[in-house]
């Protein structure tokens, strides 16, 4: 069951940014004049070139609602009681805020899930680290057949049913090959990663994940995302 921790953070952060953005935008608009038509604004960023703003506000926009074509939020670290995300960037398009709540026609979130967060879920003193060819390695101690065994498992990370999953492609127990092959099936579940990024707003789902030097880079998107009541 998805919790509301990250959702609450997004509600508060985006809501505050909306208020500040609207106030600052109104002040800037009244106090400044358009720049010269020939000015060069520089090359577009990746976010600028990959997303197009809605053509205009919805026809039914009420007087007590505010519409923003684009809204971006960056945070170096987001920490809640049971989750940590780093290098978070959230971009909303067609954002409407008013008495009925806060919602976005489209929301994209890119964030890094640190390796130590996933390692803590596995337990057993697990260490999660990047491996060659975009894979990830799990090193931990597993109790099997009455003995404690050091296990090193490596595999490719995928998205399955909205979760970050790594099914080991190789498991090394540090012993003879026939021994490793025989016990691998027993210890496999102890080194399989199945991580769910909790607290996602309704409609926001994990679409892609990649291994980088400091964690798993997750890309989440959603349409008609409700950020708050």
Secondary structure, DSSP 4 states (H G I P E B T S, - for coil): ---SHHHHHHHHHHHHHHHHHHHHHHHHHHH--PPPTT----PPPHHHHH----SS--TT--TT-EEEEEEEEEEEEEEETTEEEEEEEEEEEEEEEETTEEEEEEEEEEEEEEHHHHHHHH-TT-EEEE-GGG-EEEEEEEEETTEEEEEEEEEEEEEETTEEEEEEEEEE-SS-HHHHHHHHHHHGGGG-EEE---SPPTT-EEEEEEEETTEEEEEEEEEEEEEE-
